Amino acid sequence: MPERGATKSSSDCTSLYRDGMEAGSTVIVGGTAGIGLRLAETYAARGHAVVITGRDEQRCGTAAESIAGEHPVRACTFDLGSPELIALALQSVGAVDRLVLGAVERDENSVSSYDMARALRLVTLKLVGYTEVIHALAPRLTPHASIVLFGGLAMRRPYPGSTTVSTVNGGVTGLVHTLAVELAPIRVNAIHPGIVGDSPYWADKPPAVLEAVRARTPLGRLVTMDEIVDAAIFLLDNGAVNGINLDVDGGWLLT
Ligand SMILES: NC(=O)c1ccc[n+]([C@@H]2O[C@H](COP(=O)([O-])OP(=O)(O)OC[C@H]3O[C@@H](n4cnc5c(N)ncnc54)[C@H](OP(=O)(O)O)[C@@H]3O)[C@@H](O)[C@H]2O)c1
């Protein structure tokens, strides 16, 4: 692993790849926490230049500083919930080889107690916001670039309160199909994780919830962050995989 001291963070994306590097960067939207952060750490440790994004400048800078790598990890701050501001925030990002869209704000919604503001927030984030990031960066995607979107399995395995999440997961699935065609030859895929048992989101949830899913998973355990990262890297870096919505759930959907 590279020395931690080799890293440096900045909330300013301007100097990205202006220092003689030929390859584009790996941009991870939602890279300050959870799976996105683990993916950023993995690519940085492999010597890639990485940009992470989040909503808060200080949190994003701190996360970037915490990542060890050969090249400085850059921090870039914007809120996917304000898509009209995204292009400006990304203005100074240079060439991009890999683009990961993983940010999420959780929503619990049902028709009987419909919270339109919460629903609009998640729809904006994952559908309009994700698409606007791709729109803004499209001219900077290298010809061999690839994109991975994060969805989830609530589309096919709904639960009480998943109305917006299920809808948005379906939207991500559709986005992959249209973008893989529209952006060709740039590859576009999505990963749909099952319950990622060791992800921070689940850390303080009742163990019974996780146990119920584990008991139903043919693998006999929940999937892990490292396994999701490994699958995301496969989608990003395998030159033949395109237009795929990949379930990584240990077989949960089969039962
Ligand atoms: N964890 C699971 O079990 C699971 C299961 C199925 C699907 N997934 C999907 O996998 C992806 C990663 O999940 P995770 O659990 O690792 O996420 P997480 O730990 O909750 O991290 C969410 C990330 O999104 C960023 N973010 C949140 N709201 C944002 C906004 N409005 N604008 C820009 N960035 C925003 C956060 O950054 P800041 O807080 O710094 O702004 C953070 O970096 C998500 O898309 C999720 O839907 C996860």
The ligand as an SDF file (V2000), in Angstrom:
LIG
                    3D

 48 52  0  0  0  0  0  0  0  0999 V2000
  -25.7150   -0.5760    1.5590 N   0  0  0  0  0  0  0  0  0  0  0  0
  -26.5560   -1.4520    1.0410 C   0  0  0  0  0  0  0  0  0  0  0  0
  -26.9100   -2.4670    1.6550 O   0  0  0  0  0  0  0  0  0  0  0  0
  -27.1060   -1.2270   -0.3440 C   0  0  0  0  0  0  0  0  0  0  0  0
  -28.0700   -2.1260   -0.8440 C   0  0  0  0  0  0  0  0  0  0  0  0
  -28.5860   -1.9130   -2.1100 C   0  0  0  0  0  0  0  0  0  0  0  0
  -28.1630   -0.8300   -2.8620 C   0  0  0  0  0  0  0  0  0  0  0  0
  -27.2210    0.0140   -2.3510 N   0  0  0  0  0  0  0  0  0  0  0  0
  -26.8130    1.1500   -3.1740 C   0  0  0  0  0  0  0  0  0  0  0  0
  -25.3980    1.2330   -3.1780 O   0  0  0  0  0  0  0  0  0  0  0  0
  -24.9980    2.6070   -3.2220 C   0  0  0  0  0  0  0  0  0  0  0  0
  -24.0280    2.8830   -2.0780 C   0  0  0  0  0  0  0  0  0  0  0  0
  -24.6970    2.5960   -0.8650 O   0  0  0  0  0  0  0  0  0  0  0  0
  -24.0030    2.8570    0.5650 P   0  0  0  0  0  0  0  0  0  0  0  0
  -24.8370    2.1740    1.5910 O   0  0  0  0  0  0  0  0  0  0  0  0
  -22.5460    2.5310    0.4690 O   0  0  0  0  0  0  0  0  0  0  0  0
  -24.2030    4.4510    0.6950 O   0  0  0  0  0  0  0  0  0  0  0  0
  -23.8770    5.4270    1.9220 P   0  0  0  0  0  0  0  0  0  0  0  0
  -22.8630    4.8080    2.8460 O   0  0  0  0  0  0  0  0  0  0  0  0
  -25.1710    5.8820    2.5170 O   0  0  0  0  0  0  0  0  0  0  0  0
  -23.1770    6.6630    1.2050 O   0  0  0  0  0  0  0  0  0  0  0  0
  -23.9480    7.5120    0.4350 C   0  0  0  0  0  0  0  0  0  0  0  0
  -23.0560    8.4570   -0.3480 C   0  0  0  0  0  0  0  0  0  0  0  0
  -23.8990    9.3200   -1.1120 O   0  0  0  0  0  0  0  0  0  0  0  0
  -23.5120   10.6760   -0.8790 C   0  0  0  0  0  0  0  0  0  0  0  0
  -24.7170   11.4990   -0.9720 N   0  0  0  0  0  0  0  0  0  0  0  0
  -25.8410   11.3780   -0.2280 C   0  0  0  0  0  0  0  0  0  0  0  0
  -26.7470   12.2740   -0.6140 N   0  0  0  0  0  0  0  0  0  0  0  0
  -26.1880   12.9940   -1.6300 C   0  0  0  0  0  0  0  0  0  0  0  0
  -26.6310   14.0700   -2.4310 C   0  0  0  0  0  0  0  0  0  0  0  0
  -27.8520   14.6030   -2.2660 N   0  0  0  0  0  0  0  0  0  0  0  0
  -25.8000   14.5700   -3.3660 N   0  0  0  0  0  0  0  0  0  0  0  0
  -24.5680   14.0460   -3.5330 C   0  0  0  0  0  0  0  0  0  0  0  0
  -24.0810   13.0200   -2.8170 N   0  0  0  0  0  0  0  0  0  0  0  0
  -24.8830   12.4950   -1.8570 C   0  0  0  0  0  0  0  0  0  0  0  0
  -22.9150   10.6600    0.5270 C   0  0  0  0  0  0  0  0  0  0  0  0
  -22.0170   11.7280    0.6600 O   0  0  0  0  0  0  0  0  0  0  0  0
  -22.1540   12.8860    1.7860 P   0  0  0  0  0  0  0  0  0  0  0  0
  -22.9630   12.3280    2.9180 O   0  0  0  0  0  0  0  0  0  0  0  0
  -20.7360   13.1650    2.1600 O   0  0  0  0  0  0  0  0  0  0  0  0
  -22.8250   14.0030    1.0700 O   0  0  0  0  0  0  0  0  0  0  0  0
  -22.1770    9.3260    0.5160 C   0  0  0  0  0  0  0  0  0  0  0  0
  -20.9200    9.4810   -0.0950 O   0  0  0  0  0  0  0  0  0  0  0  0
  -26.2810    3.4340   -3.1320 C   0  0  0  0  0  0  0  0  0  0  0  0
  -26.6340    3.9050   -4.4090 O   0  0  0  0  0  0  0  0  0  0  0  0
  -27.3160    2.4690   -2.5990 C   0  0  0  0  0  0  0  0  0  0  0  0
  -28.6170    2.7710   -3.0910 O   0  0  0  0  0  0  0  0  0  0  0  0
  -26.6960   -0.1570   -1.1240 C   0  0  0  0  0  0  0  0  0  0  0  0
  1  2  1  0
  2  3  2  0
  2  4  1  0
  4  5  1  0
  4 48  2  0
  5  6  2  0
  6  7  1  0
  7  8  2  0
  8  9  1  0
  8 48  1  0
  9 10  1  0
  9 46  1  0
 10 11  1  0
 11 12  1  0
 11 44  1  0
 12 13  1  0
 13 14  1  0
 14 15  2  0
 14 16  1  0
 14 17  1  0
 17 18  1  0
 18 19  2  0
 18 20  1  0
 18 21  1  0
 21 22  1  0
 22 23  1  0
 23 24  1  0
 23 42  1  0
 24 25  1  0
 25 26  1  0
 25 36  1  0
 26 27  1  0
 26 35  1  0
 27 28  2  0
 28 29  1  0
 29 30  1  0
 29 35  2  0
 30 31  1  0
 30 32  2  0
 32 33  1  0
 33 34  2  0
 34 35  1  0
 36 37  1  0
 36 42  1  0
 37 38  1  0
 38 39  2  0
 38 40  1  0
 38 41  1  0
 42 43  1  0
 44 45  1  0
 44 46  1  0
 46 47  1  0
M  CHG  2   8   1  16  -1
M  END
$$$$
